[in-house]
Amino acid sequence: MIDASVQAVPGLLLWFGLITFFLAVPTGLIARARRKPITVRVLLAVCLAGVFAVTLLPTDGGPVGGGAVCDLSSPFPQMFTSSSALLNVALFIPAPFFAALLFQRPLTTVVIAAVGSGLIELIQAEGSMGRSCSATDIVANTTGALLGVAAGVVWAWRIGQGTWRVKRDVLWGAALAVTGCAALIGTFRSSITPYIPLTERPGFAADQRAVEGADTWITEAAVYVFGEGTQVKQTVVAKHTGLVTAKTNRGQITGWWPEKKLEEAAFTDNRAEAGPLNQDQAQEVSTRFVQRWFPTEVRGTKRTVHVSGSGNTAVYMFVYRRYSEGLMMPMRLNVTVTSGGRIMNFTARAVKDPKLPKSTVSQDEAVRLARKYTGHTVQGAVLLAQKVKGRGWRPVWMMGVMNGDVFVDAVTGHQVSQSTLAR
């Protein structure tokens, strides 16, 4: 829980500071007004703020499953081997330590911490917080509370403050344990769905077959692009979309499965190394690459080149576009090659040529309309196929104006808002 929270909770430290302020400041002021010791009370408030921030703030992650789901399987042996569980233990030590010193009711403190931990897991399961619920967390949190209380008892005994109210502590602790556990057990049984391991879920085998071969395909592509010695560290296949991502020791590459269409790749080290290749030789490298991975997409395309740098450190970007009657199709392919013969990066959009209504707005008319809509001078105009939300594929004039671009429908002459253009 903690390690994931630190990475996934947006603004965790900021929220911790705010919660600490609203808990610790009133606590200190009340203690001062009542002429009670301030330090232990404020430290307890700070520790509680840390627990609330780490456990109850929404994260960017996803829940374990749909609805209220909790993993109620045995917490052992992962309780002693999981770094997340051990961090949970550490999180719940400080607050019970100071609570034991302050209230001198160790049993009641442990029970409150255990029941509170169960309540936290219940909130995580019921709420749309991007968090997971598990019995391991409850046991780990309770273990941390036991250690914290034990340390508090020993510390109080060493400094001569161990005057425990044993009878009241036992009565209060027992009453809270019975009522709290009964309420939590009843709630978990009535509203929480037990977590089913991934391999036992319905459809798991079908999902596995659907992505079978994706790892091999993306690994082959990664080695081709990044070269021999490429090591794939992680492969992620999004079963619902088919997007495959491979992270390697040299860069990252993505593509679509089962279509086997690459989308983009880039070296982590994007510095252009020196090499002997001129433009024609770099073009041969690009041609071999596109014929291997995009043979259909590049048919009938127009190729242009943009050169940056010079001499043996020049970088060549080969741009492939397809036009139909002067209209640019949505297919995109850019390949960047260094003078050393390395494909530094590429981006692709493997989209088939759509059927479009006939354009009726000329370039001159589109420029006039753009000036009318924006009040600015137009610089350049390109007619391209663009998918407009709610209207499908349309021929659209794209023109540059001050502070951006303006789009005009080449059939109706109406301005097209950028927010309606599909990416």
Sequence and secondary structure as in RCSB ss.txt:
>XXXX:A:sequence
MIDASVQAVPGLLLWFGLITFFLAVPTGLIARARRKPITVRVLLAVCLAGVFAVTLLPTDGGPVGGGAVCDLSSP
FPQMFTSSSALLNVALFIPAPFFAALLFQRPLTTVVIAAVGSGLIELIQAEGSMGRSCSATDIVANTTGALLGVA
AGVVWAWRIGQGTWRVKRDVLWGAALAVTGCAALIGTFRSSITPYIPLTERPGFAADQRAVEGADTWITEAAVYV
FGEGTQVKQTVVAKHTGLVTAKTNRGQITGWWPEKKLEEAAFTDNRAEAGPLNQDQAQEVSTRFVQRWFPTEVRG
TKRTVHVSGSGNTAVYMFVYRRYSEGLMMPMRLNVTVTSGGRIMNFTARAVKDPKLPKSTVSQDEAVRLARKYTG
HTVQGAVLLAQKVKGRGWRPVWMMGVMNGDVFVDAVTGHQVSQSTLAR
>XXXX:A:secstr
 HHHHHHHSTTHHHHHHHHHHHHHHHHHHHHHHTT   HHHHHHHHHHHHHHHHHHS  SS  SSSSSEEB S  
TTHHHH HHHHHHHHHTSHHHHHHHHHH  HHHHHHHHHHHHHHHHHHHHHS SS   BHHHHHHHHHHHHHHHH
HHHHHHHHTT     HHHHHHHHHHHHHHHHHHHHHHHHHH EE   GGGSTTHHHHHHHHTTHHHHHHHHHHHH
H TT  EEEEEE TTT EEEEEESSEEEEEETTTTEEEEEEES       S  HHHHHHHHHHHHHHH TTTTTT
EEEEEEEES GGG EEEEEEEEEETTEE S EEEEEEETTS EEEEEEE             HHHHHHHHHHHHS
S  EEEEEEEEEETTTEEEEEEEEEETTEEEEEETTT  EE GGGB  
